[in-house]
Amino acid sequence: MELRQIQYFIEVAKLEHVTEASYVLHVAQSAVSRQIFKLEAELGVDLFIRDGRKVRLTPIGKLFLGHMEQAMKVIEKAQQEIGEFLDPQKGTVRIGFPSSLASHVLPMAISAFREQYPQVQFQLQHGSYRELIDLVSKGTLNLSLIGPVPKGGKQINGDTLFLERIVALLPANHPLADQPSLKLSQLRNDMFVLFPEGYILRELVINACAAQGFEPQISFEGDDIDAIKGLVAAGLGITLLPEIALNDSIPRSTVRIHFQDPQVTRTVGVITPANRELPPTEKLFHDFIKTYFATVGQFNNE
């Protein structure tokens, strides 16, 4: 069984057409057909039901396709790792991120890194807090920005990059909107706009309020930061958000106010697998951002 045969088989299986597959593969149609027949002869089974040049997989063909797609992923990963070992500065970084770090932290870190390593490519994957932890734990990703940094995990390591303030976002006509700072307890009678249950930012707010002796009253829920900002701007409640999420701008008719007592914060960092080494290019980026954020300092001091 040759690698070329597997590649031809997968392409024909995807397109269900030998001629169209030959166009994609940039080889003659007869060459594709010949390699498929040789593969079937070696395996001793029919992989396709043929109707002219149009084909469809047999049941055993579908089973074989699943195995071959997995095999090709392993081969591609091995080729990538060898290429990165030979030259880490030309590899690829695959990194996850949550929405709260998408507009400022991630682009800033990548931009600074690319100034030194312009040939490194990036593949970005958005996810929720628990999705990102799961992706790194299972090996789908090796790196993810995250906040707060999880503690005590057996399958992942977490490095804190900086400490970030959580701030209040109030409608501009709120009775406390002109205050230079707030106590969290002053908001105990307000209606809150929060993320749905299961979101880490919701848990952070609930826990911070509980520490001050009250449970927030929730008027609206939303899983999008911009939607939550919009609900506050419409006067439908108040919210607490990471300061980074408000760095670029805040909606009209809202005000951002820091907390004086207590200061509500979260750690922001990067998680990596505890049981496997990072590929060279991703290790290069991981080491870079640890040094970079140690240099630029905490965002809540900006």
C-alpha positions in Angstrom: 0.0 0.0 0.0 1.5 3.3 -1.1 0.9 6.8 0.2 -0.1 7.9 -3.3 -2.8 5.3 -3.4 -4.3 6.4 -0.1 -4.3 10.1 -1.2 -6.0 9.2 -4.5 -8.5 7.0 -2.7 -9.5 9.7 -0.2 -9.9 12.3 -2.9 -12.1 10.0 -5.0 -14.2 9.1 -1.9 -14.7 12.8 -1.1 -15.8 13.8 -4.6 -17.5 10.5 -5.6 -16.1 11.1 -9.1 -12.8 9.8 -10.6 -12.4 12.5 -13.2 -13.1 15.4 -10.8 -10.6 13.8 -8.4 -8.0 13.7 -11.1 -8.4 17.4 -11.7 -7.9 18.2 -8.0 -4.9 15.9 -7.9 -3.4 17.2 -11.2 -2.9 13.8 -12.6 -4.5 11.8 -15.4 -7.8 10.2 -14.8 -6.4 6.8 -15.9 -3.6 7.1 -13.3 -6.2 7.6 -10.5 -8.3 4.7 -11.7 -5.2 2.4 -12.0 -4.0 3.2 -8.5 -7.5 2.6 -7.0 -7.7 -0.8 -8.8 -4.2 -1.7 -7.5 -5.3 -0.7 -3.9 -8.5 -2.8 -4.1 -6.5 -5.8 -5.5 -4.0 -5.5 -2.6 -6.8 -5.3 0.0 -8.9 -8.0 -1.7 -12.1 -6.0 -1.5 -14.1 -3.5 -3.6 -13.9 0.0 -2.0 -16.3 1.6 -4.5 -19.5 0.9 -6.3 -19.0 2.2 -9.9 -21.4 3.9 -12.2 -19.2 5.1 -15.0 -16.7 7.6 -13.7 -19.1 8.4 -10.8 -18.5 6.2 -7.7 -19.7 5.7 -4.2 -18.2 3.9 -1.3 -19.1 0.4 -0.3 -19.7 -0.3 3.4 -16.1 -1.6 3.8 -14.9 1.4 1.7 -16.5 3.7 4.3 -14.8 1.9 7.1 -11.4 2.0 5.3 -11.9 5.8 4.6 -12.2 6.5 8.3 -9.0 4.7 9.1 -7.1 6.3 6.2 -8.2 9.8 7.1 -6.8 9.2 10.6 -3.6 7.8 9.1 -3.1 10.8 6.9 -3.5 13.1 9.9 -0.8 11.2 11.7 1.5 11.4 8.6 0.8 15.1 8.2 1.5 15.8 11.8 4.8 13.9 11.6 5.8 15.8 8.5 5.0 19.1 10.3 7.0 18.2 13.4 10.0 17.2 11.3 9.8 20.4 9.3 9.5 22.4 12.6 12.4 20.5 14.1 14.6 21.5 11.1 13.4 25.1 11.2 11.1 26.2 14.1 10.9 29.7 12.7 8.9 28.5 9.6 6.4 26.3 11.4 2.8 26.7 12.5 1.3 27.7 15.9 -2.2 26.3 16.6 -3.7 28.2 19.5 -7.1 28.5 21.2 -8.7 31.6 22.7 -11.9 32.8 24.4 -13.9 35.7 23.1 -12.8 38.0 26.0 -9.2 37.8 24.7 -9.9 37.9 21.0 -9.9 41.7 20.3 -6.8 42.8 22.1 -4.5 40.3 23.9 -4.3 37.6 21.1 -3.7 40.0 18.2 -1.2 42.0 20.2 0.8 38.9 21.2 0.8 37.5 17.6 1.8 40.9 16.2 4.8 41.2 18.5 5.8 37.6 17.8 5.6 38.0 14.1 7.9 41.0 14.2 10.7 38.6 15.3 9.4 35.5 13.4 7.6 36.7 10.3 7.4 33.2 8.6 5.6 31.5 11.4 1.9 30.8 10.5 -1.0 30.7 12.9 -4.2 28.7 13.1 -6.7 30.1 15.6 -9.5 28.3 17.3 -12.2 30.0 19.3 -13.8 28.2 22.2 -15.5 28.6 25.6 -13.4 28.2 28.8 -14.2 24.5 29.3 -13.9 23.7 25.6 -10.4 25.1 25.5 -9.3 23.1 28.5 -10.8 20.0 26.9 -9.1 20.6 23.5 -5.7 20.9 25.2 -6.3 17.9 27.5 -7.2 15.7 24.6 -4.4 16.8 22.3 -6.5 18.7 19.7 -4.5 21.8 20.6 -1.2 22.3 22.5 -1.7 25.9 23.4 -4.6 28.1 24.5 -4.9 31.5 26.0 -7.4 31.4 28.9 -8.7 33.4 31.8 -8.8 32.6 34.7 -5.9 30.1 34.6 -7.2 26.8 35.9 -5.5 25.3 39.0 -4.6 21.8 40.0 -5.2 20.0 36.7 -3.4 16.7 36.1 -3.6 16.9 32.3 -2.7 20.6 31.7 -0.1 23.1 32.9 -1.1 26.7 33.4 1.2 29.8 33.2 -0.2 33.1 34.4 0.7 36.0 32.1 -0.9 38.9 34.0 -3.7 39.8 36.4 -6.7 41.6 35.0 -9.3 43.8 36.7 -13.0 43.0 36.3 -14.9 46.3 36.0 -18.5 47.4 36.2 -20.4 48.6 33.1 -23.4 50.8 33.9 -25.9 52.7 31.9 -25.0 56.3 31.8 -28.1 57.3 33.7 -27.4 54.9 36.5 -27.4 56.7 40.0 -23.8 55.6 40.5 -22.6 56.5 37.0 -20.7 59.6 38.2 -18.7 57.8 40.9 -14.9 57.5 40.5 -15.0 53.9 41.9 -17.5 51.5 43.4 -17.9 49.0 46.2 -19.4 45.8 44.7 -22.0 45.7 47.5 -23.4 49.0 46.1 -24.8 46.9 43.2 -26.7 44.4 45.3 -30.1 45.9 44.3 -29.4 46.2 40.6 -30.5 43.8 37.8 -27.5 42.1 36.2 -26.9 41.1 32.6 -24.7 38.0 32.6 -23.5 35.1 30.5 -25.6 31.9 30.7 -24.9 29.1 33.3 -21.8 27.2 32.5 -19.8 30.2 31.4 -16.7 31.0 33.6 -17.3 34.8 33.5 -20.8 34.2 35.0 -19.3 32.1 37.8 -16.7 34.8 38.5 -19.4 37.4 39.0 -21.6 35.1 41.0 -18.7 34.2 43.3 -17.6 37.8 43.7 -21.1 38.9 44.7 -21.5 35.9 47.1 -18.3 36.9 48.9 -20.0 40.3 49.5 -23.1 38.6 50.9 -25.6 38.8 48.1 -26.8 36.9 45.0 -27.1 39.0 41.8 -30.6 39.4 40.3 -30.3 38.5 36.7 -32.5 40.3 34.1 -31.0 39.0 30.9 -28.5 36.4 29.7 -26.4 36.4 26.6 -23.4 34.4 25.3 -21.9 37.3 23.3 -19.9 40.2 24.9 -21.2 42.8 22.4 -24.8 41.7 23.0 -24.3 42.1 26.8 -22.8 45.6 26.3 -25.8 46.5 24.1 -28.3 45.4 26.8 -26.5 47.5 29.3 -26.5 50.5 26.9 -30.3 50.1 26.5 -30.7 50.4 30.3 -31.7 46.8 30.8 -29.2 46.1 33.6 -25.6 46.3 34.6 -22.8 43.9 34.1 -19.2 43.0 35.2 -16.7 42.4 32.4 -12.9 41.9 32.1 -11.3 45.3 31.5 -9.6 44.0 28.3 -13.1 43.4 26.8 -13.7 47.2 27.1 -10.3 48.4 26.1 -11.1 49.4 22.5 -14.4 51.1 23.3 -17.5 51.0 25.3 -21.0 51.6 24.0 -22.5 55.0 24.0 -24.8 55.6 27.0 -22.6 53.4 29.3 -19.8 54.1 31.7 -17.0 51.9 33.0 -16.1 52.1 36.7 -13.4 50.3 38.6 -14.1 48.5 41.9 -12.4 49.9 45.1 -13.7 47.3 47.6 -13.0 44.6 46.8 -11.0 44.6 43.7 -12.4 41.9 41.4 -9.7 40.3 39.3 -9.0 37.2 37.2 -5.7 35.6 36.1 -5.0 35.5 32.4 -2.5 33.0 31.0 -1.7 30.1 28.7 -2.4 26.4 29.2 -0.3 23.6 27.7 -0.5 19.8 28.0 1.2 18.3 31.1 1.9 14.9 29.5 3.5 15.8 26.1 6.2 18.1 24.8 5.3 21.2 22.7 6.3 21.1 19.0 9.3 23.4 18.4 7.4 26.3 16.8 4.7 26.3 19.5 7.3 26.1 22.2 9.0 29.1 20.6 5.7 31.1 20.8 5.0 29.8 24.3 8.3 31.0 25.6 8.0 34.3 23.8 4.6 35.3 25.2 5.8 34.4 28.8 8.7 36.9 28.3 6.6 39.4 26.4 3.9 39.8 29.0 6.4 39.9 31.8 7.9 42.9 30.0 4.7 44.8 29.1 3.3 44.4 32.6 -0.2 44.0 33.9 -3.0 45.3 31.8 -4.8 46.8 34.8 -2.0 49.3 35.2 -2.5 50.8 31.7 
